[in-house]
Amino acid sequence: MDKGVDAIPDEIAELQSDAFHVGFVPNTGSYRKLLPLLQSVSAPDDLIVIADDDVIYNRNWLDRLGDAAEARPRDIVCCRARQSRRNALGGLRPYKKWPYVNRELRDKRLLPIGVGGVAYRRGFFPDLSIFDGCNELAFCKDDLFLKFCTHAHIESVTRIANGESLFSIIETGETLFSLNKRSYPRFGKPDGLLAGLVRTKRSASVLRSLGLLTTENDKTNQVLADHFGFNPYQ
């Protein structure tokens, strides 16, 4: 988790106006960009858009998300999403085998990815006690946690057209995104022959397909499925 800042920087504070407010919240991890705002508004139709601070957004980004959210008020709307995939036995394939959606698509099983920006309604979170223990269940994996939180309260998920063209990620070396995607054998740390296979891209792909190689996101998805008692990707 990044260290955050101790106070609002002067250059940001100077931007405040009747139409633009900057709030300071404690550094409670990745949920700090959404939970304090959910606690401060109550109208079910209030639109809330989250974004990351290491991304440059197109000047039309917010308009595009807002327009799509107005067109489908019961949907979560996003610029980037992953689509879950199943193996030959009907089980979920590992997270790294879930492709990014490259077109406009509406499907309740999509996983919205926060880096591109995601539009929610306050009403998608009717009971905020659902966030109790969120850091213990899904530390720095808010995309996965929010998927489970909202699934029962939405109609679908919409990935807007040309969403990837609306933002650019600032490259800063190893990121939370790369750490959560790092692969591990399902049973313990890589050792001996298995470690060699993990280091080989083609072999690692085969191991993932067999369900023998998983990521931190796969582990967290299972923890959340056990906690909530359902799987939103079914």
LINURSUL-V197543 format. One record per helix or strand of 3 or more residues. SS is the DSSP state (@ for helix, = for strand). FROM is the first residue (numbers start at 1). TO is the last residue. If there is no record, write none. Layout:
SS&FROM&TO  SS&FROM&TO
This chain:
@&10&13  @&30&33  @&35&40  =&47&50  =&55&57  @&61&71  =&75&78  =&81&83  @&95&97  @&114&116  =&118&121  @&122&124  @&128&131  @&134&137  @&142&153  =&156&159  @&163&166  =&167&169  @&176&181  =&183&185  @&192&199  @&201&209  =&213&215  @&216&228
